[in-house]
Amino acid sequence: MNSTENIEKKVNLNDIQPKDLLDAGIHFGHEKTKWNPKMKSYIHSSRQGVHVINIFKTLEVLKEVSKYVKTLSANGGTVFMLGTKKQSQQTIKNAAIESDSHYVISRWLGGTLTNHKTILNRIKYLASLEQEQKNTDTSSLTKKELTLVNKKINKLNKFFEGMKNYKKLPDCLFVVDVKKEKIAINEANILKIPVIGLVDSDSDPSGIDYVIPGNDDSIKSIKLISSVISNAILEGKQINAKKVKKPVSSQPAKSSDTQKPEQK
């Protein structure tokens, strides 16, 4: 699949200008009466009763996030993508597939992070059902039996379609709509997994390590932010691949070469 067609074109962060954020509608917040006071520092102004998000702060955080994700990926780290609201589902799926990342777009199953062993068992069960379906002579099954097997597979795929190769906890969680995904964010906080969030003016940024202020209802806005994250992952993986291929030097590495970037 050519995912660049779905995410539109790849986004080079260095080429993004404030106008691009405006064109994507990232600056549109919610009505003033619905705002969360904790987002005050990210609000530029208001127009006709609707808050306008400061896109210069959005761009500043985007650059910081891109650098962090690229470094994380270059060191072999993984990013889990989460977006279950209708506007974000296909975009998050495309971005995750493009960057070979795990994702959830249907519904976050409580315990996906904090009850990791149980989730792995459910994924293994799904894999066994799918294998059984492939190996079974369907002619030997009744119509009712075949329907029941397919129903089980479809139900599990609803939760785990983006987690088929999920074996270890992610090193970072990227979330669209932090209001809706509070359970996932809480789980990440408990396990001290850094959270990157696209946070609208009506949302609480508490528990988010990297707050990307922006419109989480606009498909264009979600596409732009997700593409930046996806591309940073890919760039990091390319660096990591070169590290693996590079022969190990007999000289000890300097401390400056191994020092990790400062994280929030």
C-alpha positions in Angstrom: 0.0 0.0 0.0 1.3 3.4 -0.9 0.4 5.2 2.3 1.7 8.5 1.1 -1.4 8.8 -1.0 -3.5 8.5 2.1 -1.5 10.9 4.2 -1.4 13.1 1.1 2.2 14.0 0.6 5.0 13.6 3.1 5.6 16.6 5.3 9.1 18.0 5.7 8.9 19.8 9.0 11.5 22.3 7.9 9.2 23.3 5.0 6.1 23.8 7.2 5.1 27.5 7.6 2.5 29.1 9.8 0.3 29.4 6.6 0.3 25.6 6.3 -1.1 25.3 9.8 -3.7 27.8 9.0 -4.7 26.0 5.8 -5.1 22.8 7.9 -7.4 24.6 10.3 -5.1 23.8 13.3 -5.8 27.2 14.8 -9.5 26.7 15.3 -10.3 26.0 18.9 -13.7 25.6 20.6 -16.2 28.1 21.9 -14.9 30.3 24.7 -17.6 28.9 27.0 -16.2 25.4 26.5 -12.6 26.1 27.0 -10.3 24.5 29.6 -8.4 27.2 31.6 -5.3 25.0 31.6 -5.0 25.7 27.9 -4.7 29.5 28.5 -1.0 29.7 27.5 -1.8 28.2 24.1 -4.6 30.5 23.2 -3.8 33.5 20.9 -7.1 35.3 20.9 -10.8 34.7 20.2 -13.0 35.5 17.2 -16.8 35.5 17.2 -16.8 33.6 20.5 -14.4 30.9 19.3 -10.8 30.6 20.6 -7.9 30.9 18.2 -4.9 28.7 19.0 -1.4 30.1 18.8 0.0 28.4 15.8 3.5 29.7 16.5 3.5 27.6 19.7 2.1 24.7 17.8 4.9 24.9 15.3 7.5 25.2 18.1 6.2 22.1 19.9 6.0 20.2 16.6 9.7 20.7 16.0 10.5 19.6 19.5 8.2 16.5 19.2 9.7 15.6 15.8 13.2 15.7 17.2 12.2 13.6 20.2 10.4 10.9 18.1 13.2 10.8 15.6 15.8 10.2 18.3 13.6 7.7 20.1 13.1 5.7 16.9 16.8 5.9 16.0 17.6 4.3 19.4 15.1 1.4 18.6 12.1 2.9 20.5 8.5 2.5 19.3 5.5 4.9 19.2 2.0 3.6 19.7 -0.7 5.6 17.8 -4.2 6.1 19.2 -7.1 7.8 17.6 -10.6 6.4 18.0 -12.7 9.4 17.0 -14.3 9.1 13.6 -12.2 12.0 12.0 -8.9 10.4 13.0 -9.4 6.7 12.5 -8.3 6.3 8.8 -5.5 8.9 9.2 -4.0 7.3 12.3 -4.2 3.8 10.6 -2.5 5.1 7.5 0.2 6.9 9.5 0.8 3.8 11.7 1.1 1.5 8.7 3.4 3.9 6.9 5.8 4.0 9.9 5.2 0.3 10.9 3.8 1.3 14.2 1.1 -0.3 16.4 -2.2 1.5 16.6 -5.8 1.5 17.9 -8.6 3.2 16.1 -11.8 1.4 17.3 -11.9 1.4 21.1 -9.1 1.4 23.7 -9.4 -1.7 25.7 -8.7 -1.0 29.4 -5.5 -2.6 30.4 -3.8 -2.5 27.0 -0.7 -1.1 28.7 -1.2 -1.9 32.4 -2.5 -5.5 31.8 0.0 -6.3 29.1 0.2 -10.0 29.7 -3.6 -10.5 29.3 -3.7 -8.4 26.1 -0.8 -10.5 24.6 -2.8 -13.7 25.4 -5.9 -12.2 23.6 -3.7 -11.4 20.6 -2.3 -14.9 20.6 -5.9 -16.3 20.8 -6.8 -14.2 17.7 -3.8 -15.4 15.8 -4.7 -19.0 16.7 -8.3 -18.5 15.5 -7.2 -17.0 12.2 -4.7 -19.9 11.7 -7.5 -22.4 12.5 -9.7 -20.6 10.0 -7.0 -21.0 7.3 -6.3 -24.6 8.0 -9.9 -25.8 8.6 -11.8 -27.4 5.8 -14.8 -25.1 5.8 -16.9 -27.8 4.1 -16.7 -29.7 7.4 -18.2 -26.9 9.3 -21.9 -26.1 9.5 -23.0 -22.6 8.5 -23.6 -21.8 12.1 -20.1 -22.9 13.2 -18.5 -21.0 10.5 -20.4 -17.9 11.4 -19.4 -18.2 15.1 -15.7 -18.4 14.2 -15.9 -15.4 11.9 -17.8 -13.5 14.5 -15.1 -14.1 17.1 -12.3 -13.1 14.7 -14.1 -9.9 13.7 -14.8 -9.0 17.3 -11.1 -9.4 18.3 -9.9 -7.6 15.2 -11.9 -4.6 16.2 -9.5 -4.2 19.1 -6.3 -5.8 17.9 -6.1 -5.2 14.1 -3.2 -2.8 14.6 -1.5 -4.9 17.3 -0.9 -8.2 15.5 2.9 -8.1 16.2 2.6 -6.4 19.6 5.1 -8.0 21.9 6.5 -5.3 24.2 5.2 -2.0 25.7 5.7 1.0 23.6 8.2 3.7 24.5 5.8 6.5 23.7 2.1 7.1 23.1 0.7 9.5 20.5 -2.9 10.5 21.1 -5.5 12.4 19.1 -8.3 13.8 21.3 -7.0 13.6 24.9 -10.5 14.1 26.3 -11.7 10.8 24.8 -8.6 8.8 25.5 -8.2 9.5 29.2 -8.0 5.8 30.2 -5.1 5.2 27.8 -3.3 8.4 29.0 -3.7 7.3 32.6 -2.2 3.9 31.9 0.8 5.5 30.1 1.2 7.9 33.1 1.2 4.9 35.5 3.9 3.2 33.5 5.8 6.4 32.9 5.4 6.1 29.2 5.8 9.6 27.6 2.6 10.9 26.0 2.4 13.1 22.9 -1.1 14.6 22.5 -2.9 16.8 19.9 -4.7 18.9 22.5 -7.7 21.2 21.6 -8.7 24.3 23.6 -11.5 22.4 25.5 -9.1 19.7 26.8 -7.1 19.2 29.9 -3.3 18.9 29.0 -2.5 17.3 32.4 -0.6 14.0 31.9 0.6 15.0 28.4 4.4 15.3 28.2 4.3 16.9 24.8 1.3 19.1 24.3 0.7 19.9 20.6 -2.0 22.7 20.8 -4.4 22.3 17.8 -7.7 21.4 16.4 -8.4 17.7 17.0 -11.7 17.7 15.0 -10.3 18.7 11.6 -9.2 15.8 9.3 -6.6 18.1 7.7 -5.2 19.1 11.1 -4.9 15.5 12.2 -3.3 14.4 8.9 -0.6 17.1 9.2 0.3 16.3 12.8 0.2 12.5 12.2 2.3 12.8 9.1 5.0 14.7 11.1 5.0 12.0 13.7 5.1 9.2 11.1 7.9 10.8 9.1 10.0 11.3 12.3 9.6 7.6 13.1 10.7 6.6 9.6 13.7 9.0 9.7 14.7 7.5 13.0 14.4 4.0 11.7 16.7 4.8 8.8 19.3 6.0 11.2 18.8 2.9 13.4 19.2 0.6 10.3 22.6 2.3 9.5 23.7 1.8 13.1 23.0 -1.9 12.8 24.9 -2.3 9.5 27.8 -0.2 10.7 30.7 -2.4 12.0 31.5 -2.0 15.7 34.5 0.2 16.3 37.4 -1.0 18.5 37.6 2.4 20.0 35.4 3.3 23.0 32.6 5.7 22.1 32.9 9.2 23.4 30.4 10.3 26.1 29.0 13.0 23.7 28.1 10.3 21.2 26.1 8.2 23.6 24.3 11.0 25.5 20.6 10.8 25.1 18.6 14.0 24.2 16.9 15.6 27.2 13.3 14.6 27.5 10.4 16.2 29.3 
